[in-house]
Amino acid sequence: MEKIEYELPFIYRFLIKLAIFLVICLACYIFLNKKSKIKKFEVVGNNWYQENEIIEMLQSSKLDKYSIFMKVHYMFKEAPTRAFIDEIKVEMDSLDTMKIKVYEKTIVGCFKVMDDYMYFDKDGIIVASWETWENNVPLIEGLDFSWATVGKKLEISDDAVYGTILDITQSISKNKVLTDKISFDKNLNVSIYCSDGNIIFCGIRDRYDDIVNNLPEILEAAEKDGRLFKMDMSEYSSGNKDILSEVIKDREATPTPEPEITPGEPQEE
């Protein structure tokens, strides 16, 4: 007996392979849509941008709606950034959940040029130009900032004033003192306008961190007192706890309750 070898025609072999390939593709599609399609994003560390802005920034292709593809995408490519963002890390928390960690630049102050606000970091580098003043960043007033370029250092002719700005803004950021603005008068005396309404007159000093480092405790005492003050701390030292203060706003007088009158009782004239 002779052994007979039989081989399917090419067209049948092709169709079988195509069918297997389609079954695998269908299985992958079902898996991706059932298990790997992103249903939830956890965005942390964002203050300057809304959560949906961060997500739209990262989902640059249709495949980025699947966790596996999005994770692989940003394994080989750095995530895009914006003006206030230093870095973004994309992590797959589960098959349907992505965790996005946003690392923002440390903004310590801003100043206004024309209609825009120029934000700068702890090194004095202008990070971005923004149309609005946001996020409790201290606004610097009283100095001439007529010329400024994003990505460059603050341009101030007086190096001493430049050092003063960085000294104060860095100390405010470090001590988390909520501040609306830092104002310079024509003699370069410094006043700090706190967000709670208190005003701190610092005068001219070699260093300002000794004042700002003690502000949380001082402002807490003022809050307990219930009044707003303009405090003269130009002669302040850590050993001297006496602060010359002028009341900006007195405590509101507590209204005297009306006496209760029982029906039928005679009223005093």
trRosetta pair geometry for C-beta under 8 A, 3 or more apart (Angstrom, degrees):
i j d omega theta_ij theta_ji phi_ij phi_ji
8 12 4.3 -100 167 83 119 127
8 13 5.2 145 90 -53 113 85
8 16 7.8 55 101 -8 162 136
9 12 5.1 91 62 8 79 102
9 13 7.2 -148 97 -5 40 89
10 13 5.7 -59 -150 38 34 111
10 14 6.1 34 155 -21 69 107
11 14 5.7 -53 -148 35 30 113
11 15 6.4 30 154 -20 64 106
12 15 5.7 -54 -146 36 32 110
12 16 6.4 33 154 -20 65 104
13 16 5.9 -55 -150 34 30 111
13 17 6.5 27 154 -14 64 107
14 17 5.9 -59 -150 40 30 108
14 18 6.1 31 153 -21 66 109
15 18 5.5 -53 -144 38 31 114
15 19 6.2 35 155 -23 64 104
16 19 5.7 -53 -149 33 29 112
16 20 6.6 29 152 -17 63 104
17 20 5.7 -53 -150 36 33 111
17 21 6.3 34 152 -20 65 106
18 21 5.6 -54 -148 37 32 113
18 22 6.3 31 154 -19 66 106
19 22 5.8 -54 -146 36 30 110
19 23 6.4 33 153 -21 64 104
20 23 5.7 -53 -150 34 31 112
20 24 6.5 30 152 -18 64 105
21 24 5.8 -56 -152 36 31 111
21 25 6.3 31 151 -18 66 106
22 25 5.5 -52 -145 38 34 112
22 26 6.2 36 154 -21 66 104
23 26 5.7 -53 -147 36 29 112
23 27 6.3 31 153 -20 63 105
24 27 5.7 -54 -149 36 31 112
24 28 6.4 30 152 -18 65 105
25 28 5.7 -55 -149 37 32 111
25 29 6.2 34 152 -22 66 106
26 29 5.6 -52 -146 35 31 113
26 30 6.3 31 155 -18 65 105
27 30 5.9 -53 -148 36 30 110
27 31 6.3 31 152 -20 63 108
28 31 5.6 -56 -147 38 31 113
28 32 6.1 31 156 -21 66 106
29 32 5.8 -53 -146 35 28 109
29 33 6.3 15 160 -8 64 110
30 33 6.2 -64 -145 44 26 102
30 34 5.8 10 163 -7 66 118
31 34 6.2 -66 -135 46 22 99
31 35 5.4 -32 -176 31 64 118
31 36 6.5 41 135 -3 76 110
32 35 7.1 -66 -109 56 11 77
32 36 4.5 -53 -139 56 53 117
32 37 6.3 84 150 -51 66 79
32 66 5.2 -30 -163 -121 106 137
32 68 7.5 -98 -117 30 90 120
33 36 7.7 -4 -23 53 17 77
33 37 5.3 27 -140 -35 38 128
34 37 7.5 98 14 9 10 106
35 95 5.0 -29 161 146 84 147
35 96 7.0 -121 177 -53 40 98
36 66 4.8 33 130 -162 107 95
36 67 5.2 -132 -167 37 76 91
36 68 5.1 -32 -152 -6 137 104
36 69 8.0 93 153 -1 129 84
36 95 5.2 -83 -97 -178 56 96
36 96 7.1 -161 -143 -78 16 64
37 65 6.3 -2 -147 139 78 92
37 66 5.9 -52 -97 -102 48 70
37 67 7.7 112 173 -11 2 86
37 96 6.5 12 78 -121 53 91
38 41 6.9 39 167 -62 123 82
38 65 5.8 -133 29 -176 103 52
38 66 6.7 -171 -20 -116 86 15
38 67 5.2 130 -76 -60 87 82
38 70 7.0 19 -50 1 136 149
38 96 6.1 147 -129 -165 31 54
38 97 7.3 116 -146 -94 76 18
38 98 5.6 -18 -131 -9 126 111
39 96 4.3 12 16 168 103 114
39 97 6.9 -42 60 -72 80 66
40 96 6.6 65 20 130 86 85
40 97 4.6 -13 72 -112 103 86
40 98 7.6 177 94 29 57 61
41 51 7.0 151 101 175 120 108
41 55 5.4 -127 -32 -96 178 121
41 97 7.6 172 -86 -158 25 62
41 98 5.4 -17 -114 69 72 93
41 99 7.9 149 -165 -96 55 26
41 100 6.2 4 -173 0 102 115
42 93 6.6 47 22 -27 128 152
42 97 6.7 32 -10 179 104 104
42 98 7.2 -166 28 96 72 46
42 99 4.6 -19 68 -113 109 73
42 100 6.9 171 85 24 53 68
43 46 5.6 -8 150 3 112 130
43 51 4.5 165 45 -132 145 91
43 54 5.3 124 -135 74 142 148
43 55 7.1 -99 -61 -52 133 89
43 100 4.7 -12 -108 67 72 110
43 102 6.6 28 -174 -16 90 116
44 99 7.4 -2 6 -172 108 91
44 100 7.3 165 24 86 63 59
44 101 5.7 -18 67 -113 96 63
44 102 6.8 -173 90 24 44 81
45 101 5.6 57 9 -168 139 61
45 102 4.0 -173 91 66 104 73
45 103 6.1 -28 163 -74 149 38
45 104 6.5 179 158 -9 92 92
46 49 5.3 -74 -166 66 117 79
46 50 7.5 87 137 -162 135 5
46 51 6.6 153 65 -83 149 58
46 54 5.7 -99 -88 -49 153 142
46 102 4.4 55 -67 49 80 156
46 104 7.1 121 -120 -49 41 121
47 104 6.1 -80 32 0 97 168
47 135 5.8 84 149 -121 117 132
48 82 7.8 -155 105 93 126 122
48 83 7.8 -117 147 78 152 91
48 84 4.1 56 19 74 172 154
48 85 7.4 -140 58 -53 127 78
48 104 6.1 141 4 -130 113 139
48 134 7.6 118 -124 99 71 133
48 135 6.8 -45 -87 -46 71 149
49 53 4.4 -118 -180 85 104 132
49 54 5.6 123 112 -54 123 86
49 57 7.9 8 165 -21 156 141
49 82 6.6 98 -60 51 142 149
49 84 7.4 177 -26 60 95 115
49 85 7.3 -21 0 -53 133 117
49 102 7.6 -146 53 -149 111 160
50 53 4.6 98 59 1 79 105
50 54 7.4 -146 95 -5 44 84
51 54 5.9 -56 -156 33 34 111
51 55 6.5 31 152 -17 68 107
52 55 5.6 -53 -145 38 36 112
52 56 6.2 37 156 -19 68 106
53 56 5.9 -54 -144 38 29 109
53 57 6.3 37 152 -27 61 107
54 57 5.6 -55 -153 31 30 118
54 58 6.6 17 155 -12 64 109
54 88 7.3 171 -157 -125 104 138
54 100 6.0 150 144 126 128 151
54 102 6.3 -84 -121 -71 142 133
55 58 6.1 -65 -152 39 31 104
55 59 6.1 12 161 -6 70 112
55 100 7.4 -154 -83 -10 67 160
56 59 6.2 -61 -132 45 29 98
57 60 7.9 -15 160 -60 35 90
57 79 7.9 69 125 175 104 96
57 80 5.5 -134 171 76 99 116
57 82 7.1 -85 -120 -39 150 113
57 88 7.9 156 106 -35 127 172
58 64 6.7 -175 132 179 75 141
58 70 7.3 57 148 -157 110 115
58 74 7.5 -20 -156 -64 106 137
58 79 6.1 -22 -110 -146 97 108
58 80 7.2 -162 -88 35 52 94
58 88 7.1 -134 -82 136 114 148
58 90 6.5 140 -152 -88 140 130
58 100 6.8 -131 -30 -112 161 137
59 64 4.2 177 -136 104 65 128
59 65 6.5 54 -144 -67 126 66
59 70 7.4 -40 -101 -109 73 121
60 64 6.2 89 39 -18 53 154
60 80 7.4 106 -58 -13 132 130
61 64 5.1 115 60 -14 70 101
61 73 7.4 -171 37 -117 120 146
62 65 6.6 -36 179 5 49 109
63 66 6.0 -52 -176 32 62 107
63 69 4.1 -106 157 154 103 157
63 70 7.5 -178 124 -57 74 63
63 73 7.3 150 100 -61 109 128
64 69 6.3 -121 -87 106 35 106
64 70 4.6 83 -150 -94 68 94
64 73 6.1 -37 -96 7 92 166
65 70 7.7 142 0 -50 8 118
66 69 4.5 64 77 19 104 109
66 70 6.5 176 83 -14 49 90
67 70 5.7 -61 -142 39 28 110
67 71 6.1 28 160 -21 66 108
67 92 5.1 103 173 -130 110 111
67 94 7.7 -54 -152 99 171 44
67 95 5.7 170 53 -171 146 40
67 96 6.5 -130 -29 -95 137 21
67 97 7.3 26 -100 48 141 26
67 98 5.7 -169 -120 -64 92 96
68 71 6.0 -57 -150 35 26 110
68 72 6.4 20 155 -12 63 109
68 92 7.5 45 -87 -109 41 155
68 95 7.6 -5 -47 -141 90 77
69 72 5.8 -58 -145 42 31 108
69 73 5.9 43 152 -32 66 106
70 73 5.4 -47 -146 28 30 120
70 74 6.7 5 164 2 63 106
70 90 6.5 -117 148 166 97 142
70 92 7.6 138 80 -81 97 100
70 98 6.3 -35 100 -99 145 146
71 74 6.7 -73 -152 47 26 90
71 75 6.4 37 149 -35 64 105
71 90 6.7 -160 -109 124 53 107
71 91 7.7 36 -117 -155 101 24
71 92 4.5 -31 -78 -40 136 121
71 98 7.7 -156 -64 -116 87 104
72 75 5.4 -48 -147 21 35 119
72 76 7.1 6 165 2 64 105
73 76 7.2 -92 -174 45 23 88
73 77 6.1 -44 163 39 65 116
74 77 5.9 -76 -113 69 42 77
74 78 7.5 47 -151 -145 79 13
74 79 5.4 18 -134 -66 125 87
74 90 4.3 66 75 44 159 134
79 87 7.6 94 59 -175 108 58
79 88 3.9 -92 100 78 144 108
79 89 7.2 -152 4 -80 139 20
79 90 5.9 140 -72 -25 131 108
80 88 7.5 2 66 32 43 136
81 85 4.4 -153 -158 94 88 108
81 86 7.1 -66 -143 136 142 5
81 87 6.9 -45 -90 -93 128 27
81 88 6.4 -180 -89 -7 77 102
82 85 4.9 69 47 16 72 113
83 127 6.3 110 169 145 85 86
83 128 3.5 74 172 -98 131 133
83 130 7.7 174 104 -68 156 93
83 150 7.9 -63 -136 -157 110 135
84 104 5.3 1 144 -154 92 103
84 105 5.6 -129 -166 35 54 99
84 107 6.7 -35 -136 -43 106 127
84 119 7.4 -2 -94 93 101 152
84 127 6.5 75 -101 140 59 131
84 128 5.9 -62 -58 -4 76 148
85 88 6.3 3 175 -47 133 97
85 102 6.2 -73 -127 -164 110 97
85 103 7.1 94 -165 75 72 54
85 104 5.7 -60 -105 -107 52 63
85 105 7.1 -134 -88 -13 3 86
86 103 4.8 -65 66 112 104 95
86 104 6.3 120 3 -165 90 12
86 105 5.0 129 -53 -67 98 71
87 103 4.4 7 58 52 86 121
88 100 6.4 -11 -171 -172 103 96
88 101 7.0 157 -158 82 52 55
88 102 5.6 -12 -108 -107 84 63
88 103 7.2 -157 -75 22 37 77
89 100 7.4 159 81 -157 51 48
89 101 4.4 -4 56 56 99 107
89 103 7.5 52 -7 -14 96 107
90 98 6.5 -18 -166 -174 89 115
90 99 7.8 144 -162 80 42 53
90 100 5.8 -12 -107 -107 66 76
91 98 7.1 147 80 -165 47 64
91 99 4.5 -22 70 66 101 99
91 100 7.6 -174 28 -77 73 31
91 101 7.0 39 0 -8 112 104
92 95 7.6 29 176 -93 115 29
92 97 7.6 115 -170 85 56 58
92 98 6.0 -41 -109 -109 53 70
92 99 7.6 180 -95 20 5 81
93 97 4.2 -52 69 106 112 106
93 98 6.5 167 9 -120 91 12
93 99 4.5 93 -49 -26 110 107
94 97 4.5 44 43 35 90 103
104 107 7.8 -46 146 -10 109 97
105 121 5.5 -78 164 -93 112 125
105 127 5.5 175 101 -132 154 149
106 121 5.6 88 78 -151 71 94
106 122 5.4 4 100 -21 122 110
106 173 6.7 87 179 -179 107 151
107 110 7.3 10 175 -52 115 96
107 119 5.0 -23 -143 177 125 119
107 120 7.2 117 -147 75 73 27
107 121 6.1 -72 -100 -95 43 61
107 127 6.4 -103 -97 33 95 148
107 135 7.4 72 73 94 134 135
107 137 5.5 -39 126 -113 116 130
108 120 6.8 -46 54 96 84 75
108 121 6.4 81 5 -167 94 30
108 122 5.2 99 -27 -81 136 62
108 137 7.5 114 134 -150 13 92
108 138 7.4 -17 156 36 58 106
108 166 7.6 63 102 -136 151 57
108 169 3.8 99 149 148 110 113
108 170 5.8 -16 -138 -74 152 51
108 172 7.3 124 -164 65 88 99
108 173 4.8 -75 -117 -38 89 138
109 119 7.5 167 96 -148 37 58
109 120 5.9 -14 70 56 82 93
109 137 6.2 152 -125 171 22 93
109 138 4.9 -37 -114 74 83 93
109 139 7.5 146 -165 -99 78 16
109 140 5.6 51 172 -35 125 108
109 165 6.7 -124 58 177 168 100
109 169 4.1 -73 -38 -118 119 144
109 182 7.2 -42 -128 23 126 127
110 117 4.8 31 163 172 134 102
110 118 6.0 162 -157 79 80 43
110 119 4.5 -34 -94 -95 105 62
110 120 6.9 158 -94 11 49 72
110 130 7.7 -49 -137 41 147 113
110 133 6.6 -176 86 -127 143 87
110 137 5.1 61 -4 122 110 127
110 138 7.4 161 27 84 68 47
110 139 5.9 -34 75 -108 86 61
110 140 7.0 -168 88 11 32 86
111 117 7.3 164 81 -153 23 65
111 118 5.6 -19 61 56 74 97
111 120 8.0 9 7 -3 92 113
111 139 6.9 118 -102 -166 42 65
111 140 4.4 -42 -83 61 99 102
111 141 7.6 166 -131 -72 85 42
111 143 7.2 -59 -131 68 145 104
111 145 4.5 99 124 2 141 168
111 148 7.6 165 75 -61 112 158
112 116 7.2 160 -151 87 63 37
112 117 5.6 -38 -96 -99 69 66
112 118 7.5 164 -102 12 18 80
112 133 7.7 -46 -76 -70 104 119
112 139 7.1 16 -27 -159 97 112
112 145 7.5 127 67 67 39 128
113 116 5.8 -19 68 68 80 87
113 118 5.6 33 5 -20 114 120
113 129 7.9 -64 54 -128 113 110
113 145 5.6 -102 -75 114 97 100
113 146 6.9 131 -133 -134 100 25
113 148 5.4 -146 -46 29 156 122
115 131 7.3 -3 136 -141 93 74
116 129 4.7 12 166 -176 139 102
116 130 6.7 138 -166 64 85 32
116 131 6.3 -57 -115 -98 73 44
117 129 7.2 148 74 -159 43 54
117 130 5.0 -32 66 68 97 87
117 131 7.4 35 17 126 90 5
117 132 6.8 -43 13 102 131 17
117 133 5.0 149 -80 -82 159 74
117 139 7.6 -72 -137 -115 118 100
118 126 5.2 -29 176 -145 109 118
118 128 7.7 -179 -148 94 50 39
118 129 5.5 -23 -99 -102 70 74
118 130 8.0 165 -86 21 23 73
118 145 7.0 -152 43 156 135 138
118 148 4.9 -12 -116 129 172 154
118 150 7.5 -143 -139 -79 98 75
119 126 7.1 116 76 -158 41 64
119 127 5.1 -46 99 55 94 101
119 128 5.2 3 47 57 110 81
119 129 7.7 -170 14 -84 78 25
119 130 6.2 34 -18 2 115 117
119 137 6.4 -22 -124 168 105 166
120 124 5.7 -3 170 -156 132 32
120 125 6.1 161 -153 78 84 32
120 126 4.9 -48 -90 -94 89 50
120 127 6.2 154 -117 -3 29 84
120 154 6.0 -1 -106 -57 164 104
121 124 7.3 -55 70 11 62 16
121 125 5.2 -5 38 55 103 88
121 127 5.4 88 -36 -50 96 119
122 166 7.2 89 -171 -153 53 95
122 169 7.6 -163 -112 109 59 104
122 170 5.5 80 -140 -101 96 100
122 173 7.2 -108 -87 55 104 158
123 153 7.7 -85 131 -109 84 95
124 153 4.9 34 119 -150 106 89
124 154 4.8 -90 -173 9 99 103
124 162 6.8 31 -123 -173 147 101
124 165 7.6 92 -107 94 100 116
124 166 5.8 -53 -62 -79 102 120
125 151 7.0 -18 -176 -161 102 25
125 152 7.2 -173 -145 109 70 14
125 153 5.9 -52 -93 -90 55 58
126 129 7.8 25 164 -58 115 76
126 148 5.7 133 -86 178 161 106
126 149 6.6 147 57 87 141 39
126 150 5.2 -114 115 -116 107 41
126 151 6.7 -35 74 13 85 26
126 152 5.9 6 30 61 109 61
126 153 7.4 151 -8 -132 82 10
126 154 6.8 123 -50 -71 94 61
127 150 7.2 -19 122 -151 16 87
128 150 6.2 36 -113 -131 27 121
129 150 5.7 -92 -21 -65 96 120
130 133 7.7 135 97 -79 115 35
130 134 7.1 -88 141 17 150 107
133 137 7.1 -132 -169 60 76 98
133 139 6.0 -2 -147 -78 139 123
134 137 7.0 39 82 10 46 107
136 178 5.4 -61 -160 -144 137 82
136 179 7.1 105 175 50 88 50
136 180 7.8 -72 -143 -88 67 47
136 195 6.4 -29 -133 -71 108 145
138 168 7.9 -113 112 126 167 104
138 169 5.9 -147 54 -114 132 89
138 172 5.9 48 -33 99 140 164
138 179 4.4 -2 -90 102 103 118
138 180 7.2 69 -124 102 61 17
138 181 6.1 126 -166 -122 72 26
138 182 5.1 39 169 -15 126 101
138 192 8.0 -45 -133 -142 132 88
139 180 6.7 -27 24 153 102 59
139 181 4.1 -37 65 -107 90 92
139 182 7.3 -179 81 24 42 65
140 143 6.3 -24 148 30 110 117
140 145 7.5 95 93 -37 116 140
140 165 6.3 10 -112 -132 144 116
140 169 8.0 -47 -65 -67 111 124
140 181 7.2 172 -76 -161 17 80
140 182 5.4 -19 -106 67 64 98
140 184 7.7 18 -174 -7 85 104
141 181 5.5 17 -2 179 114 130
141 182 7.3 166 25 82 72 46
141 183 4.7 -19 70 -110 103 76
141 184 7.1 -170 95 26 53 70
142 183 5.1 96 -21 -169 129 66
142 184 3.5 -169 98 63 131 72
142 185 6.2 -66 -149 -71 144 20
142 186 7.8 -124 -167 -59 106 42
143 156 6.9 -19 176 -118 136 117
143 161 6.8 146 -115 168 136 139
143 184 5.4 51 -49 43 89 140
145 148 5.7 13 173 -43 96 123
145 154 7.7 -58 -122 -152 107 93
145 155 7.8 124 -140 62 66 82
147 155 5.5 -40 92 71 98 147
148 152 7.5 -175 -170 70 56 109
148 154 7.3 -21 -119 -127 102 56
148 155 6.5 -157 -93 22 59 104
149 152 4.2 45 76 17 100 129
152 155 7.3 12 126 -45 121 98
154 162 6.2 167 90 -129 121 99
154 165 7.1 -73 96 83 173 153
156 159 7.5 144 96 -85 97 30
156 161 5.4 -122 159 88 140 111
156 162 4.6 173 62 -68 128 94
156 165 7.6 146 -20 0 162 139
158 161 4.2 65 91 8 112 110
158 162 6.9 177 96 -12 60 83
159 162 5.3 -51 -150 35 40 118
159 163 6.4 41 152 -19 69 103
160 163 5.8 -54 -153 37 31 111
160 164 6.4 37 148 -24 64 105
161 164 5.3 -50 -148 33 35 117
161 165 6.5 39 153 -22 66 100
161 184 7.5 28 -144 -113 115 158
161 188 6.4 -106 -97 -137 106 127
162 165 6.0 -52 -153 30 30 111
162 166 6.8 20 154 -9 63 107
163 166 6.0 -60 -149 42 33 106
163 167 6.0 37 154 -25 68 110
164 167 5.6 -55 -143 35 28 114
164 168 6.3 20 162 -12 65 108
164 188 7.8 121 35 178 172 109
164 190 6.8 -153 172 -67 126 139
164 208 6.9 76 -154 -13 75 129
165 168 6.3 -63 -149 40 25 103
165 169 6.0 11 163 -8 65 116
165 182 7.5 142 -129 101 71 146
166 169 6.1 -60 -133 45 27 103
166 170 5.7 26 168 -18 66 114
167 170 6.4 -61 -144 38 17 106
167 171 6.4 12 158 -15 57 113
167 207 6.2 -140 -166 -144 143 65
167 208 5.2 116 123 36 114 99
167 209 6.2 -106 -180 -41 91 90
168 171 5.9 -64 -150 39 27 109
168 172 6.2 27 156 -20 66 108
168 182 5.8 119 125 -132 144 153
168 190 6.8 -155 -77 -170 152 150
168 192 7.2 -161 -167 -84 125 115
168 202 7.9 -173 -105 34 124 173
168 208 4.8 -9 -83 87 82 149
168 212 6.6 151 -144 -52 61 142
169 172 5.6 -52 -145 36 32 112
169 173 6.3 32 156 -17 64 106
169 182 7.2 -104 -70 -8 82 155
170 173 5.8 -55 -148 38 31 111
170 174 6.2 31 154 -21 65 109
170 209 7.9 -34 87 -90 95 110
171 174 5.6 -54 -143 37 31 113
171 175 6.1 8 164 1 66 112
171 208 6.4 -152 24 102 153 88
171 209 4.3 -165 -96 -113 136 77
171 212 3.7 101 133 83 126 148
171 213 6.5 -81 -162 -52 113 71
172 175 6.4 -68 -140 50 24 94
172 177 4.8 -89 -146 55 75 104
172 179 5.3 -41 -157 -1 140 143
172 182 8.0 -127 -35 -61 153 125
172 192 7.7 -178 -87 -142 125 132
172 212 5.8 -94 -67 -153 60 137
173 176 7.4 20 -177 -74 29 46
175 212 5.7 177 21 149 145 91
175 213 6.1 -167 -76 -114 138 41
175 215 6.4 103 127 54 149 104
175 216 5.8 -143 174 -32 109 112
176 216 7.5 43 72 -84 82 124
177 192 8.0 11 129 167 139 139
177 194 6.8 -78 169 -120 100 100
177 212 6.3 -123 0 -162 150 90
177 215 5.0 20 -106 99 141 136
177 216 6.4 -126 -86 -65 88 76
177 219 7.4 138 -137 -6 98 151
178 194 6.5 76 88 -169 72 79
178 195 3.8 -56 133 22 107 133
178 196 7.0 95 78 -29 116 82
179 182 6.9 24 159 -52 135 85
179 192 6.0 -60 -135 -173 123 99
179 193 6.8 108 -166 78 76 56
179 194 5.8 -61 -106 -114 63 49
179 195 6.2 -109 -76 -30 10 86
180 193 4.7 -54 62 107 103 106
180 194 7.0 72 5 140 87 11
180 195 5.3 133 -45 -88 86 63
181 192 8.0 -179 95 -152 46 44
181 193 4.7 16 55 44 79 120
182 190 6.6 -15 -176 -161 95 99
182 191 7.4 164 -158 82 49 48
182 192 5.6 -15 -109 -106 76 68
182 193 7.5 -150 -74 20 31 78
183 190 7.3 141 77 -156 50 48
183 191 4.7 -16 61 61 101 97
183 192 8.0 -172 21 -78 74 23
183 193 6.6 54 -11 -20 110 109
184 188 5.4 -16 -164 -132 110 49
184 189 7.1 143 -153 66 55 40
184 190 6.1 -24 -96 -96 68 63
185 188 7.0 -91 65 -16 62 12
185 189 4.8 1 33 50 111 93
185 191 7.5 61 -32 -6 96 109
187 204 7.5 -93 132 -44 93 128
188 204 6.0 61 104 -96 93 114
189 201 7.2 1 160 -166 116 91
189 202 7.5 165 -180 74 72 65
189 203 5.3 -44 -141 -135 96 37
189 204 5.8 -83 -100 -42 59 83
189 234 7.7 -29 -149 -102 108 126
190 201 7.9 141 92 -163 53 46
190 202 4.3 -25 85 63 101 114
190 203 6.9 -17 40 62 75 18
190 204 7.1 121 0 -86 89 48
190 205 7.9 -74 31 19 124 91
190 208 6.9 -42 83 -102 159 142
191 199 6.1 -3 -178 -177 112 99
191 200 6.7 157 -162 82 59 50
191 201 5.1 -24 -106 -104 89 60
191 202 6.7 -177 -91 14 32 80
192 199 7.3 158 81 -161 51 50
192 200 4.2 -7 56 59 100 107
192 202 6.4 59 -11 -26 99 117
192 212 7.7 141 -75 -93 168 92
192 215 7.8 -59 101 -109 153 148
193 199 5.6 -16 -107 -111 65 80
193 200 8.0 -153 -67 26 24 72
194 197 6.9 -32 84 40 87 24
194 198 4.6 7 44 62 128 85
194 199 7.2 -147 15 -79 82 30
194 200 6.7 70 -31 -11 104 103
194 215 7.7 179 -89 -178 129 126
194 219 6.3 -173 -158 -111 165 134
196 219 6.4 125 36 -167 145 118
196 222 7.8 133 108 98 138 120
196 223 6.9 -65 -173 -83 156 102
196 228 7.5 -169 128 -112 84 98
197 228 4.4 -58 118 -123 115 138
197 248 6.9 -159 152 88 101 146
197 249 7.2 -21 148 14 140 132
198 219 6.1 -160 36 -119 153 91
198 222 5.7 52 -83 128 144 164
198 228 5.6 -151 -79 -156 63 77
198 229 5.5 12 -133 56 97 70
198 230 7.6 174 -166 -83 61 35
198 231 6.8 16 178 -4 108 108
198 248 7.6 -177 -114 13 47 137
199 229 7.5 -131 43 109 68 50
199 230 4.4 -8 67 -116 110 77
199 231 7.1 175 89 23 56 66
199 248 7.0 107 11 -60 107 142
200 211 7.0 141 165 165 134 125
200 215 6.9 -50 -72 -114 161 116
200 231 5.3 -15 -114 64 63 104
200 233 5.7 -11 -169 15 93 126
201 230 6.7 43 -20 172 108 89
201 231 6.7 -165 24 91 76 49
201 232 4.9 -19 65 -112 119 57
201 233 6.5 155 75 28 58 68
201 234 6.1 -36 123 -41 92 98
202 205 6.3 -82 161 1 97 119
202 208 5.8 24 -174 -129 149 110
202 211 5.6 -168 -119 54 109 176
202 233 5.8 -19 -103 79 56 97
202 234 6.2 114 165 -89 24 63
203 232 7.9 55 -39 -165 106 79
203 233 7.8 -144 6 87 96 55
203 234 2.9 75 -19 -127 134 110
203 235 7.7 53 7 -39 154 55
204 234 7.7 25 25 -145 47 105
205 208 5.7 130 70 -76 124 69
205 211 7.6 144 27 -18 164 124
205 234 7.4 -167 -53 -152 103 60
207 210 6.2 80 106 -4 104 97
208 211 5.4 -48 -171 36 66 113
208 212 6.0 55 137 -16 86 108
209 212 5.5 -59 -137 47 40 105
209 213 5.5 48 162 -31 73 106
210 213 6.0 -42 -135 30 24 115
210 214 7.1 11 162 -5 53 110
210 236 7.4 179 116 109 102 98
210 237 7.1 -14 147 -137 141 49
210 238 6.0 -98 -168 -47 109 97
211 214 6.5 -81 -165 43 28 98
211 215 6.7 47 146 -51 67 97
211 233 5.2 114 -131 133 119 138
211 236 5.7 95 -101 77 92 136
212 215 5.3 -30 -151 -6 41 124
214 217 5.7 -56 -170 44 66 110
214 218 5.8 63 136 -23 86 110
214 236 7.8 -148 61 158 142 135
214 238 6.8 178 -57 -112 138 76
215 218 5.4 -62 -139 43 36 110
215 219 5.7 31 166 -18 74 109
216 219 6.1 -58 -141 40 24 106
216 220 6.3 28 157 -23 61 108
217 220 5.7 -54 -149 33 29 115
217 221 6.7 30 153 -18 62 103
218 221 5.8 -54 -155 34 32 111
218 222 6.6 31 148 -18 65 105
218 231 7.3 63 163 -123 135 176
218 243 7.1 64 -141 -22 127 164
219 222 5.4 -50 -146 37 38 114
219 223 6.4 43 152 -24 66 101
220 223 5.6 -50 -150 31 32 114
220 224 6.7 32 151 -18 63 102
221 224 5.8 -53 -152 35 34 111
221 225 6.6 37 149 -22 64 104
222 225 5.5 -52 -152 33 35 115
222 227 7.1 -93 -170 74 80 63
222 228 7.3 61 168 -120 120 36
222 229 5.7 -117 -131 15 126 116
223 226 7.5 43 173 -71 34 36
226 251 4.7 41 117 -101 120 109
227 247 5.5 -36 163 -139 137 102
227 248 7.6 152 164 49 87 69
227 249 6.0 -174 -159 86 73 66
227 250 6.0 -25 -119 -133 117 29
227 251 5.6 -77 -70 -49 90 74
228 247 7.3 98 77 -165 55 60
228 248 4.2 -55 105 63 102 113
228 249 4.3 41 34 33 109 101
229 245 4.3 -18 -167 -169 131 119
229 246 6.6 134 -161 67 73 41
229 247 6.1 -48 -104 -104 70 43
229 248 6.1 -173 -103 0 12 93
230 245 6.8 149 74 -159 46 64
230 246 4.6 -16 59 61 100 98
230 248 5.6 105 -28 -58 87 103
231 243 5.1 -3 -159 160 110 125
231 244 7.3 132 -160 80 57 51
231 245 4.8 -22 -102 -103 71 90
231 246 8.0 -162 -73 25 31 65
232 235 7.5 23 137 19 95 88
232 243 7.1 163 63 -178 58 74
232 244 4.3 -20 53 77 114 104
232 245 7.2 -156 15 -78 74 39
232 246 7.8 61 -23 -8 99 95
233 236 3.8 -14 -167 -20 82 136
233 243 6.0 -18 -86 -135 81 109
235 240 7.6 -46 126 93 85 156
236 240 6.4 -156 -151 80 49 107
236 243 6.5 11 -97 -104 112 92
237 240 4.7 70 54 17 84 104
247 250 6.0 48 158 -74 136 67
261 265 6.2 -149 -170 62 75 116
261 267 6.4 -5 -133 -94 134 99
262 265 4.6 77 68 -14 89 124
